[in-house]
Amino acid sequence: MKDILHIIISIIIFCPILLFAIVYVIGRKVKIRGTHAFGAASDVTTVCLFFSVPLAIGVLWSVNVGAILVILALMMAMIFTYIDWRTKKEIEVKPLLIKIWRFQFLILSAAYIVICIVGVIQSVLEYLLVV
């Protein structure tokens, strides 16, 4: 049982798009509206992406960027809070946190896709240069 759980978690961390699809489909099956199901799927996937992106970078280039990722996320949160405070003067915490979290999803998803593409290109080039 422990091995099966380990395999499932490993697959989800290495393929967060699969997690996004599973959560979205489950959300639609339990009659959650499309935008809410998409939001729930992106929220769940963001947690996974915080592990996937540094892990993928570490596997490809042997560099630990976990701390840098957390620092960048906190800096983005501070920038969003400052902008929200300057434009509205009254900060509503829940909408601000949702905005920050969804932006993190967009940034991390784009980073993950770029890392995957670069990793595939790098592997192909290494294969071609060896053969």
Secondary structure, DSSP 8 states (H G I E B T S, - for coil): -HHHHHHHHHHHHH-HHHHHHHHHHHHHHTT--HHHHHHHHHHHHHHHHHHHHHHHHHHHH----HHHHHHHHHHHHHHHHHHHHHHHSS--HHHHHHHHHHHHHHHHHHHHHHHHHHHHHHHHHHHHHH-
